[in-house]
Amino acid sequence: MKAIQYLFCLSLLMVGVLLFPGCTTDQEDGVLPNIDTLTELTVKPSKGKVNELVTVSGKHFGNRPANITVRFNGAVAEVMEMNDSTIITKVPVNGSTGKVSVTRESVTLTSTQDFIVLTGTWTRKKDFLGEARGNALTISGVNSGFLTLGGSGDFTEKDFWEYLPASDVWIQKNDFPGLKRLGGVSFTIGNKIYITTGFTYWPLGFKNDFWEYNTETGTWTKKADFPGSGRIHAAAFVLDNKGYIAVGRGEYFDPEVKDMWEYDPATDKWTQKKDIPFNTLESAISFKLGDKAYVGGGYYFAGTESIKESYAFWQYEPNKDLWTALPDFNKEKKKFSLAFVLNNTPYLMEENGNCWQYNVTANQWLEKAPYPGGTGRNTFVVNNKAYVIELNSRSLYEFNPE
């Protein structure tokens, strides 16, 4: 009789399992403690591009993706894998920088730190065909970019190259007619490129000859010499169809260069402006935004033997011939090596390749996708796309901010 009762009970148990297969564990039947709101929601990594995988950690998530909603600043993300304490998701296409949240039933837990969505795309383009070099000039044209001068030690160059983004090709043009040099400066007005300053080894010294290149005819023309003090690694910008040259490094025993000059191509004349009111900067970044120019970063001189990093940032208004100090870069300690402007928005790149979109008015920074290449970089802009070239490896990348 006991055996029959045992078999009967076993049969009932088996029927129950078949009829109610979901009632096997607390997690599978949904009997779970609430999400632990006292436990910080951790998100790793803390930044990433669209479709990159992200791990979210917490407590009591359960193991059913259908019961969980993950959002990046409000945008719903796909849950790839999960268990009770870990969710693997990916950055959604419409995600933006902000908090990451996890919702199960009516309970939501939100990260304390923003997750940074790194927008922008870097695309490898055709390598530069000339010799690898340093201290070269890269120049923005109307529909193409240019590269010239530079070198290494006594070996300097004067070849002149044009890059055509539409066909992704490099074309060698007529050589620069002046002496080979390092650390010159350039600016572009319409279809004309202007080059001056720099340092030559043969003969030894600073140069002030000034040359104009017509991008339509491919011809060079000698113009009125730059009348300012000799310098290398100066900053240049264009405002109201006039070129400006400022800062840079002068003679070894007198590196400070305070004089600033304006060039008018209509008259082929230089006009001296007010001296800069700050320590001169070598290898500073510069860019134009609206009717103002901005100069900052680089290095400054604390005596002839001491060169220090600069985080100063200045705005220049040509109508007033006025420099105004802006909030510097000390807060973030960013060391910027180049800058470019796309769609009236400035972008600044650190020496380590991190790229930032900068709102000058609000003094706000938005991190973008980092540069994927190496060091030794210069840049030019064509049709609202930036091109960054590594002078030592000749690699070229195109940056699209969207």
C-alpha positions as CSV (number, residue, x, y, z in Angstrom):
1,M,0.0,0.0,0.0
2,K,2.8,2.4,0.9
3,A,4.4,1.7,-2.5
4,I,1.2,2.6,-4.3
5,Q,0.8,5.8,-2.3
6,Y,4.5,6.7,-3.2
7,L,3.9,6.2,-6.9
8,F,0.6,8.2,-6.8
9,C,2.4,11.2,-5.1
10,L,5.3,10.9,-7.6
11,S,2.8,11.0,-10.5
12,L,1.1,14.1,-9.1
13,L,4.5,15.8,-8.8
14,M,5.5,15.0,-12.4
15,V,2.1,16.3,-13.7
16,G,2.7,19.5,-11.8
17,V,6.1,20.0,-13.3
18,L,4.7,19.4,-16.8
19,L,1.7,21.7,-16.3
20,F,3.7,24.5,-14.6
21,P,7.2,24.4,-16.1
22,G,7.8,28.1,-15.2
23,C,7.4,27.5,-11.5
24,T,11.0,26.2,-10.9
25,T,12.9,29.2,-9.3
26,D,12.0,32.5,-7.7
27,Q,13.8,34.4,-10.5
28,E,12.0,32.6,-13.3
29,D,8.5,33.1,-11.8
30,G,9.2,36.8,-11.2
31,V,9.3,36.5,-7.3
32,L,12.2,38.8,-6.8
33,P,13.3,41.5,-4.4
34,N,13.0,45.0,-5.7
35,I,16.1,46.5,-7.4
36,D,18.4,47.6,-4.7
37,T,18.1,51.4,-4.9
38,L,20.8,51.8,-2.2
39,T,23.4,50.2,-4.5
40,E,25.1,52.5,-7.0
41,L,24.5,51.6,-10.6
42,T,27.9,51.3,-12.2
43,V,28.5,51.6,-15.9
44,K,31.7,50.5,-17.7
45,P,33.2,51.9,-19.7
46,S,32.2,55.4,-18.9
47,K,32.2,56.5,-22.5
48,G,31.7,54.9,-25.9
49,K,30.5,55.2,-29.5
50,V,27.1,54.1,-30.9
51,N,26.7,50.2,-30.9
52,E,29.7,49.6,-28.6
53,L,29.0,47.2,-25.7
54,V,28.5,48.5,-22.2
55,T,28.3,46.6,-18.9
56,V,25.8,47.8,-16.3
57,S,26.1,46.4,-12.8
58,G,23.7,46.5,-9.8
59,K,21.5,44.1,-7.8
60,H,18.3,42.1,-8.4
61,F,17.9,42.7,-12.1
62,G,16.5,39.2,-12.6
63,N,17.4,37.2,-15.7
64,R,14.6,38.1,-18.1
65,P,15.5,40.8,-20.7
66,A,11.8,41.3,-21.3
67,N,11.3,42.6,-17.8
68,I,14.2,45.2,-18.0
69,T,14.5,48.5,-19.8
70,V,17.9,50.2,-20.1
71,R,18.0,53.8,-21.3
72,F,20.9,56.1,-22.3
73,N,19.8,59.6,-21.5
74,G,16.2,58.5,-22.2
75,A,17.0,56.5,-25.4
76,V,16.1,52.8,-25.0
77,A,19.0,50.4,-25.5
78,E,19.0,46.7,-26.5
79,V,19.8,44.2,-23.7
80,M,22.2,41.7,-25.2
81,E,22.8,39.4,-22.1
82,M,22.0,39.7,-18.4
83,N,21.9,38.0,-15.0
84,D,20.8,39.1,-11.6
85,S,23.6,41.6,-11.1
86,T,24.9,42.4,-14.7
87,I,23.4,43.7,-17.9
88,I,25.3,43.8,-21.2
89,T,23.8,46.3,-23.5
90,K,25.0,48.6,-26.3
91,V,24.9,52.3,-26.9
92,P,21.7,53.1,-28.9
93,V,21.8,54.9,-32.2
94,N,19.8,57.8,-30.8
95,G,21.6,57.8,-27.5
96,S,23.3,61.0,-26.2
97,T,25.5,62.0,-23.3
98,G,23.7,61.7,-20.0
99,K,22.6,59.3,-17.2
100,V,22.1,55.5,-17.8
101,S,19.0,54.1,-16.1
102,V,17.6,50.6,-15.5
103,T,13.9,50.0,-14.9
104,R,12.3,46.8,-13.7
105,E,8.5,47.0,-13.2
106,S,7.9,50.4,-11.6
107,V,11.4,50.7,-10.0
108,T,14.1,52.7,-11.8
109,L,17.8,53.0,-10.8
110,T,19.9,55.8,-12.4
111,S,23.7,56.1,-12.7
112,T,25.3,59.0,-10.7
113,Q,27.7,59.8,-13.5
114,D,27.0,60.8,-17.1
115,F,27.8,58.2,-19.8
116,I,29.6,60.1,-22.6
117,V,28.4,59.1,-26.1
118,L,31.3,59.8,-28.4
119,T,29.9,61.0,-31.7
120,G,31.9,61.7,-34.8
121,T,33.5,59.4,-37.4
122,W,37.2,59.1,-38.4
123,T,37.9,57.6,-41.8
124,R,41.3,56.6,-43.1
125,K,42.2,58.2,-46.4
126,K,45.1,58.0,-48.9
127,D,48.5,58.5,-47.3
128,F,50.6,61.6,-48.1
129,L,52.9,60.8,-51.0
130,G,55.8,63.1,-50.1
131,E,58.6,62.6,-47.6
132,A,57.7,62.2,-43.9
133,R,58.6,65.3,-42.0
134,G,58.0,67.6,-39.0
135,N,57.3,71.3,-38.7
136,A,55.4,71.4,-42.0
137,L,52.5,73.7,-43.0
138,T,49.1,72.3,-43.8
139,I,46.7,74.7,-45.4
140,S,42.9,74.8,-46.0
141,G,41.8,75.7,-49.5
142,V,38.4,76.2,-51.1
143,N,37.9,72.6,-52.4
144,S,41.3,71.1,-51.4
145,G,44.0,71.0,-48.8
146,F,47.7,71.7,-49.1
147,L,51.0,70.6,-47.5
148,T,54.4,72.1,-47.8
149,L,57.8,72.9,-46.2
150,G,59.0,71.3,-43.0
151,G,61.7,68.6,-42.5
152,S,63.9,67.1,-39.9
153,G,67.2,68.7,-38.8
154,D,69.3,69.9,-41.7
155,F,67.0,68.1,-44.2
156,T,64.2,70.5,-45.1
157,E,61.7,70.4,-48.0
158,K,60.1,72.9,-50.3
159,D,57.8,70.6,-52.3
160,F,54.1,71.7,-52.5
161,W,51.3,69.2,-52.5
162,E,47.5,69.4,-53.0
163,Y,45.0,66.9,-51.6
164,L,41.6,66.5,-53.4
165,P,39.0,65.0,-51.0
166,A,36.5,64.4,-53.8
167,S,38.8,61.8,-55.5
168,D,41.1,61.1,-52.4
169,V,44.3,61.8,-54.3
170,W,47.5,63.8,-53.6
171,I,49.0,65.8,-56.5
172,Q,52.4,67.5,-56.5
173,K,52.3,71.1,-57.6
174,N,55.0,73.7,-58.3
175,D,57.5,73.9,-55.5
176,F,57.5,76.7,-53.0
177,P,59.9,79.3,-54.6
178,G,61.4,80.6,-51.3
179,L,64.1,78.9,-49.3
180,K,63.4,75.5,-47.5
181,R,62.4,76.2,-43.9
182,L,60.9,74.9,-40.7
183,G,58.1,76.4,-38.6
184,G,56.6,78.9,-41.1
185,V,53.0,80.2,-41.0
186,S,50.2,80.5,-43.5
187,F,46.7,81.8,-44.1
188,T,44.2,81.6,-46.9
189,I,42.1,84.4,-48.4
190,G,39.7,83.3,-51.1
191,N,41.7,81.3,-53.7
192,K,45.1,82.7,-52.5
193,I,47.4,81.1,-50.0
194,Y,50.0,83.2,-48.2
195,I,53.2,81.8,-46.6
196,T,55.9,83.6,-44.5
197,T,58.3,83.5,-41.5
198,G,60.1,80.3,-40.4
199,F,63.7,79.3,-39.9
200,T,66.3,78.2,-42.5
201,Y,69.5,76.3,-42.0
202,W,71.2,77.4,-45.3
203,P,71.7,80.3,-44.7
204,L,71.1,80.1,-41.0
205,G,68.4,82.5,-39.6
206,F,64.8,83.6,-39.5
207,K,63.0,84.5,-42.7
208,N,60.4,87.2,-43.5
209,D,59.9,86.8,-47.2
210,F,56.2,86.6,-48.1
211,W,54.7,84.6,-50.9
212,E,51.3,84.2,-52.5
213,Y,50.0,81.1,-54.3
214,N,47.1,81.2,-56.6
215,T,45.2,77.9,-56.3
216,E,43.4,78.4,-59.6
217,T,46.5,79.0,-61.8
218,G,49.1,77.2,-59.7
219,T,51.5,80.2,-59.8
220,W,53.6,81.8,-57.1
221,T,54.0,85.6,-56.6
222,K,56.4,87.5,-54.4
223,K,54.6,90.0,-52.2
224,A,55.7,92.6,-49.6
225,D,57.9,91.1,-47.0
226,F,56.6,90.5,-43.5
227,P,57.9,93.5,-41.5
228,G,57.5,92.0,-38.0
229,S,60.3,90.4,-35.9
230,G,61.6,87.0,-37.0
231,R,59.8,84.0,-35.5
232,I,58.8,80.4,-35.8
233,H,55.6,78.6,-34.9
234,A,53.5,81.7,-35.0
235,A,49.6,81.9,-35.1
236,A,47.7,83.2,-38.1
237,F,44.0,83.8,-38.8
238,V,41.8,85.7,-41.3
239,L,39.2,88.3,-40.4
240,D,37.2,90.4,-42.9
241,N,39.5,89.3,-45.8
242,K,42.7,90.4,-44.0
243,G,45.4,88.2,-42.7
244,Y,46.9,88.4,-39.1
245,I,50.1,87.1,-37.7
246,A,50.9,87.1,-34.0
247,V,52.8,85.3,-31.2
248,G,55.4,82.6,-32.0
249,R,59.0,82.2,-30.8
250,G,61.8,84.6,-31.7
251,E,65.6,84.5,-31.2
252,Y,67.0,82.1,-28.7
253,F,68.2,84.8,-26.3
254,D,65.1,86.9,-26.9
255,P,62.2,84.5,-27.5
256,E,59.4,87.0,-26.7
257,V,57.7,88.4,-29.8
258,K,54.9,90.9,-28.9
259,D,54.3,92.6,-32.2
260,M,51.2,91.7,-34.3
261,W,50.6,92.5,-37.9
262,E,47.6,92.8,-40.3
263,Y,48.0,92.1,-44.1
264,D,45.6,93.6,-46.7
265,P,45.9,91.7,-50.0
266,A,44.0,94.5,-51.9
267,T,46.9,96.9,-51.2
268,D,49.7,94.5,-50.5
269,K,50.5,96.3,-47.3
270,W,51.2,95.4,-43.7
271,T,49.8,97.4,-40.8
272,Q,51.1,97.0,-37.2
273,K,48.5,96.5,-34.6
274,K,48.7,96.8,-30.8
275,D,51.2,94.5,-29.2
276,I,49.7,91.4,-27.6
277,P,49.0,91.9,-23.8
278,F,50.1,88.5,-22.8
279,N,53.2,86.2,-22.8
280,T,54.0,85.2,-26.4
281,L,53.0,81.6,-27.2
282,E,54.8,79.1,-29.3
283,S,52.8,76.5,-31.3
284,A,49.6,78.0,-30.1
285,I,46.2,77.0,-31.6
286,S,44.2,79.6,-33.4
287,F,40.8,79.7,-35.2
288,K,38.2,82.2,-36.4
289,L,34.6,82.2,-35.2
290,G,32.3,84.9,-36.7
291,D,34.1,88.2,-36.6
292,K,36.5,87.3,-33.9
293,A,39.7,85.2,-33.6
294,Y,40.9,83.0,-30.8
295,V,44.4,82.1,-29.7
296,G,45.6,79.9,-26.9
297,G,47.5,76.9,-25.5
298,G,51.0,76.3,-26.8
299,Y,54.0,77.1,-24.7
300,Y,55.3,80.3,-23.1
301,F,58.8,81.4,-22.0
302,A,59.8,81.9,-18.4
303,G,63.4,83.0,-19.1
304,T,65.5,81.8,-22.0
305,E,66.1,78.4,-20.5
306,S,62.5,77.7,-19.3
307,I,59.5,76.7,-21.5
308,K,56.2,76.0,-19.9
309,E,52.9,74.7,-21.1
310,S,50.2,77.4,-21.5
311,Y,46.5,77.0,-20.8
312,A,45.7,80.7,-21.5
313,F,42.9,81.5,-24.0
314,W,42.4,84.9,-25.7
315,Q,39.8,86.5,-28.0
316,Y,40.7,89.2,-30.6
317,E,38.3,91.8,-32.0
318,P,39.8,93.5,-35.1
319,N,37.4,96.5,-35.1
320,K,38.6,97.4,-31.6
321,D,42.1,96.0,-32.0
322,L,41.4,94.4,-28.6
323,W,42.5,91.2,-26.9
324,T,40.2,89.8,-24.1
325,A,41.2,87.1,-21.7
326,L,38.7,84.2,-21.7
327,P,38.5,81.3,-19.1
328,D,41.6,79.3,-19.6
329,F,42.1,75.6,-19.8
330,N,43.4,75.1,-16.3
331,K,40.2,73.5,-15.0
332,E,40.6,70.5,-17.2
333,K,44.3,70.7,-17.8
334,K,43.9,69.9,-21.5
335,K,46.9,70.3,-23.7
336,F,45.7,71.1,-27.2
337,S,47.8,70.5,-30.2
338,L,45.5,71.6,-33.0
339,A,42.1,73.2,-33.7
340,F,39.6,73.4,-36.6
341,V,36.1,74.8,-37.2
342,L,33.3,72.9,-38.8
343,N,29.8,74.4,-39.4
344,N,30.8,77.4,-37.2
345,T,31.7,75.1,-34.3
346,P,35.3,74.8,-33.0
347,Y,36.9,71.5,-32.3
348,L,40.1,71.1,-30.3
349,M,42.4,68.1,-30.2
350,E,44.6,67.1,-27.3
351,E,48.1,65.8,-27.8
352,N,46.8,62.3,-26.7
353,G,44.2,62.3,-29.5
354,N,41.1,63.2,-27.5
355,C,38.9,65.4,-29.5
356,W,36.5,68.1,-28.0
357,Q,33.7,70.2,-29.4
358,Y,33.9,73.6,-27.7
359,N,31.2,76.1,-27.0
360,V,33.2,79.4,-26.6
361,T,30.3,81.4,-25.3
362,A,29.2,79.0,-22.6
363,N,32.7,77.6,-22.0
364,Q,31.3,74.1,-22.3
365,W,33.1,71.0,-23.7
366,L,31.6,68.0,-25.4
367,E,33.9,65.0,-26.0
368,K,33.9,63.5,-29.4
369,A,35.2,60.3,-30.9
370,P,39.0,60.2,-30.3
371,Y,41.5,60.4,-33.1
372,P,42.5,56.8,-33.9
373,G,46.0,57.4,-35.2
374,G,49.4,58.5,-33.8
375,T,51.2,61.7,-33.0
376,G,52.9,64.5,-35.0
377,R,49.6,65.9,-36.4
378,N,48.6,68.8,-38.5
379,T,45.2,69.7,-39.9
380,F,43.3,71.4,-42.7
381,V,39.5,71.8,-43.4
382,V,37.7,71.3,-46.7
383,N,33.9,71.6,-47.1
384,N,33.2,71.3,-43.4
385,K,35.2,68.2,-42.9
386,A,38.5,68.1,-41.1
387,Y,41.6,66.3,-42.3
388,V,44.3,65.3,-39.9
389,I,47.7,64.1,-41.1
390,E,50.5,62.5,-39.2
391,L,53.6,64.1,-40.6
392,N,55.9,61.4,-39.3
393,S,54.0,58.5,-40.8
394,R,52.1,60.3,-43.6
395,S,48.8,58.8,-42.5
396,L,45.7,60.9,-43.3
397,Y,42.3,60.7,-41.6
398,E,39.0,62.5,-42.3
399,F,36.8,63.6,-39.5
400,N,33.0,64.0,-39.8
401,P,31.5,65.4,-36.6
402,E,28.0,63.8,-37.0
